[in-house]
């Protein structure tokens, strides 16, 4: 109702993912937000950590209490100005759709209700900035290994936002409509943390480029790849030898491992199996993998597993 006929204006505004903040507010009538005003007085980013609070993605309080980095971060004046102007632009969009049931033209002086909604829009803009994910879609090609995954927008998933970052993630997502499925791309041991990636991975981005993104999102990354300055994929080893193995095994087994990982990276093998067969073999190889990170062949196998999973579950 409050987006109808102004979608083009919002799309062309250059406000990017912040449009989700507009959608969050516009998705509920004014009276809903007025009733929630007292509940919003306390922004509790620790919600759900104790038994007293329930963390549910469907609860607006969960969305409200997501990380915004309002404290402890030094924002520059141009960024603050952009945030304020965008919040005001969204407010004017709501006014143009008679969200406040006003009987006269909008004034330059905001009412108490309008000021409250403007501040709420600004708050959700920061929620979106620090917690949103790309919305992806599968574009099938002539083979599972050739499929493309394209970005079609952004979304907010409070449950996924709980997963911390590593430049060497151990899980991957597959999206089908509004459903998101998470898969391990290597063996994750009991007690080991599941890790997502917020920036480029160490394979594709050098450490300085990644740090620029980490700074933008107000955190320092201390993952293994950052601490040990792992090289990008162009400089990674392409053969498996004993020095890459975590335990003592025979030369014959090492050679077999090398041949096995090299085989799955070949176009001939990929085009000769379906995505289900590929998934099973790659998952078996990676779940029992004794090759130390970082290694190009292991990284390729993880990427191929992700492609097979997209083909199986993303259609």
C-alpha positions in Angstrom: 0.0 0.0 0.0 2.7 2.5 0.9 5.1 1.4 -1.9 2.5 1.4 -4.7 3.3 3.9 -7.5 6.6 5.1 -5.8 8.7 1.9 -6.4 10.4 3.6 -9.4 11.2 6.6 -7.2 12.6 4.4 -4.5 14.6 2.3 -7.0 16.1 5.3 -8.7 16.9 7.1 -5.5 20.3 5.4 -5.0 19.4 4.4 -1.5 20.4 0.8 -2.0 19.8 -1.7 0.8 18.4 1.1 3.0 15.1 0.7 1.1 14.6 -2.4 3.3 14.2 0.1 6.2 11.4 1.8 4.4 9.8 -1.5 3.7 10.0 -2.6 7.3 8.2 0.6 8.5 5.8 0.8 5.6 4.8 -2.9 6.2 3.0 -1.9 9.4 0.4 0.8 10.0 1.3 3.9 12.1 -0.7 2.6 15.1 1.5 -0.5 15.3 4.7 1.6 15.7 3.1 3.9 18.1 2.1 0.9 20.3 5.7 -0.3 20.1 7.2 3.0 21.1 7.8 2.2 24.8 9.3 -1.2 23.8 11.8 0.5 21.6 13.2 2.7 24.3 15.9 0.1 25.1 18.0 -1.2 22.2 19.3 -4.5 23.6 21.8 -6.1 21.2 22.2 -9.1 23.7 18.6 -10.1 23.2 18.3 -13.9 23.1 21.5 -14.6 24.9 19.7 -15.4 28.1 16.6 -17.5 28.8 14.7 -14.3 29.5 14.6 -13.4 25.8 13.5 -15.4 22.8 15.4 -14.8 19.5 12.9 -15.2 16.7 13.4 -13.9 13.1 9.6 -13.3 12.9 9.6 -10.9 15.9 10.0 -7.2 15.2 11.8 -6.8 18.5 14.5 -9.2 17.2 15.0 -7.0 14.1 15.0 -3.8 16.2 17.6 -5.2 18.6 20.1 -6.2 15.9 23.6 -4.7 15.9 23.7 -1.0 14.7 27.1 0.1 16.2 25.5 3.3 17.5 28.2 3.5 20.1 31.9 3.2 19.9 32.1 4.2 16.2 33.3 7.5 14.8 31.1 8.5 11.8 32.2 11.3 9.6 29.9 14.3 8.9 29.2 13.4 5.2 28.0 9.9 6.2 25.8 11.3 9.0 24.3 13.8 6.6 23.6 11.1 4.0 21.8 9.0 6.6 19.7 11.9 7.8 18.7 13.0 4.3 17.8 9.5 3.3 15.7 9.0 6.4 13.9 12.3 5.6 13.4 11.2 2.0 11.8 8.0 3.2 9.6 10.0 5.6 8.5 12.2 2.7 7.6 9.1 0.7 5.4 7.9 3.6 3.8 11.4 3.8 3.1 11.3 0.1 1.2 8.0 0.6 -0.8 9.6 3.4 0.8 7.2 6.0 0.0 9.7 8.8 -3.5 10.4 7.6 -2.7 14.1 7.4 -5.4 16.5 6.3 -3.1 19.2 5.0 0.2 19.4 3.0 3.3 18.2 4.8 5.0 20.9 6.7 8.8 21.6 7.1 8.1 21.2 10.9 7.7 17.6 11.7 5.0 16.4 14.2 6.0 14.3 17.2 4.7 11.2 15.3 6.6 12.0 12.2 9.8 12.7 14.1 9.4 9.3 15.9 9.0 7.5 12.5 11.9 9.3 11.0 14.1 8.2 13.9 12.8 4.7 13.5 13.6 4.7 9.8 17.1 5.8 10.6 17.5 3.1 13.2 16.4 0.4 10.7 18.7 1.8 8.1 21.6 1.0 10.4 20.1 -2.4 11.2 20.0 -3.1 7.4 23.5 -1.8 6.8 25.2 -4.1 9.3 23.0 -7.2 9.0 21.6 -7.6 5.5 22.6 -10.3 3.1 22.5 -10.4 -0.7 19.4 -12.1 -2.2 20.7 -14.6 -4.8 19.1 -16.5 -7.6 20.2 -19.4 -9.8 20.4 -19.0 -13.5 20.6 -22.5 -15.0 23.1 -23.1 -17.8 24.0 -26.2 -19.8 25.6 -28.0 -16.8 25.6 -27.8 -13.0 29.2 -26.6 -13.0 28.3 -23.8 -15.5 25.2 -22.4 -13.6 25.4 -18.8 -12.6 24.2 -17.3 -9.3 23.2 -13.7 -9.7 22.4 -11.0 -7.1 18.8 -9.9 -7.4 18.5 -7.7 -4.2 19.1 -7.7 -0.5 17.3 -9.3 2.4 17.3 -9.3 6.2 17.5 -12.6 8.0 18.1 -12.2 11.7 19.0 -15.8 12.2 21.7 -15.8 9.5 23.0 -12.5 10.9 24.1 -14.3 14.0 26.8 -16.2 12.1 30.2 -14.6 12.5 32.7 -13.8 9.8 35.9 -15.5 8.5 37.8 -14.8 5.3 37.9 -18.6 5.0 34.3 -19.6 5.7 33.3 -23.2 6.3 29.7 -23.0 5.2 27.7 -21.8 2.2 24.1 -20.7 1.5 21.7 -21.8 -1.2 18.6 -19.6 -1.7 15.3 -20.8 -3.1 12.6 -18.1 -3.0 12.2 -17.0 0.6 13.9 -20.2 1.9 17.6 -20.2 2.8 19.5 -23.4 3.3 22.9 -23.6 4.9 25.5 -26.3 4.1 28.9 -27.2 5.5 31.5 -27.0 2.8 34.1 -28.9 4.9 34.1 -31.0 8.1 33.0 -28.8 11.0 34.0 -30.5 14.3 31.9 -30.5 17.4 32.4 -27.2 19.2 33.8 -25.5 16.1 32.2 -22.3 15.1 30.2 -22.0 11.9 31.6 -19.1 9.9 30.2 -16.9 7.1 32.0 -14.4 4.9 31.1 -10.6 4.9 33.9 -9.5 2.6 35.7 -11.2 -0.2 37.4 -14.4 0.7 41.1 -14.6 1.0 41.1 -16.5 -2.3 39.7 -13.5 -4.3 40.7 -10.5 -2.2 44.0 -9.4 -0.8 44.2 -8.6 2.9 44.2 -4.8 2.4 41.0 -4.9 0.3 39.4 -7.1 2.9 40.4 -4.8 5.7 38.7 -1.9 4.0 35.4 -3.8 4.1 35.9 -4.9 7.7 36.5 -1.3 8.7 33.3 -0.2 7.0 31.4 -2.8 9.1 33.3 -1.8 12.2 35.2 -4.9 13.1 38.8 -6.3 12.9 39.1 -9.8 11.4 41.4 -12.2 13.3 40.7 -15.3 11.2 43.6 -17.6 10.3 43.9 -16.2 6.8 44.2 -12.7 8.1 46.5 -13.6 11.0 48.9 -15.5 8.7 48.3 -13.3 5.6 47.4 -16.2 3.4 48.0 -15.6 -0.3 45.3 -15.3 -2.9 44.4 -18.2 -5.1 47.0 -17.3 -7.8 49.8 -18.0 -5.4 48.4 -21.2 -3.7 50.0 -24.6 -4.3 48.4 -26.7 -7.1 49.9 -30.0 -6.1 49.4 -32.0 -3.0 52.6 -33.3 -1.4 53.5 -34.6 2.1 54.1 -31.0 3.4 50.5 -30.2 2.8 49.2 -33.2 4.8 48.1 -32.9 8.5 49.1 -36.4 9.4 51.7 -39.0 8.5 50.5 -41.1 5.5 52.4 -43.0 2.8 53.6 -41.5 -0.5 51.1 -43.7 -2.3 48.1 -42.3 -0.4 49.4 -38.7 -0.9 49.6 -39.3 -4.7 46.1 -40.8 -4.7 44.8 -37.7 -2.9 46.5 -35.4 -5.4 45.1 -37.3 -8.4 41.6 -37.4 -6.8 41.4 -33.6 -6.2 42.9 -32.8 -9.6 40.4 -35.1 -11.3 37.3 -33.2 -9.9 38.7 -29.9 -11.1 38.8 -31.2 -14.7 36.0 -30.2 -17.1 35.8 -33.8 -18.4 34.9 -35.1 -14.9 32.4 -32.3 -14.2 30.6 -32.7 -17.5 30.4 -36.5 -17.0 28.5 -36.5 -13.8 25.3 -35.0 -12.5 25.1 -32.6 -9.6 23.9 -35.4 -7.2 26.9 -37.6 -8.0 29.2 -34.6 -7.8 27.8 -33.6 -4.4 28.3 -37.1 -3.0 31.9 -37.4 -4.1 32.9 -33.9 -3.2 31.3 -34.1 0.2 33.1 -37.4 0.9 36.4 -36.0 -0.2 36.1 -32.8 1.9 34.6 -34.5 5.0 37.7 -36.7 5.2 40.2 -34.2 3.9 43.6 -34.2 5.5 45.1 -31.5 3.3 46.0 -28.4 5.3 44.5 -25.0 4.4 45.2 -23.0 2.4 45.4 -25.1 -0.8 44.1 -24.3 -4.3 42.8 -27.8 -5.0 40.8 -28.0 -1.7 39.4 -24.5 -2.3 38.3 -25.6 -5.8 36.6 -28.7 -4.4 34.7 -26.6 -1.9 33.5 -24.2 -4.6 32.4 -27.1 -6.8 30.4 -28.5 -3.9 28.7 -25.2 -3.5 27.8 -25.2 -7.2 26.4 -28.8 -7.0 24.3 -27.8 -4.0 22.9 -24.8 -5.8 21.9 -27.0 -8.7 20.3 -29.5 -6.4 18.4 -27.2 -4.1 18.3 -23.7 -5.7 16.0 -24.5 -8.6 
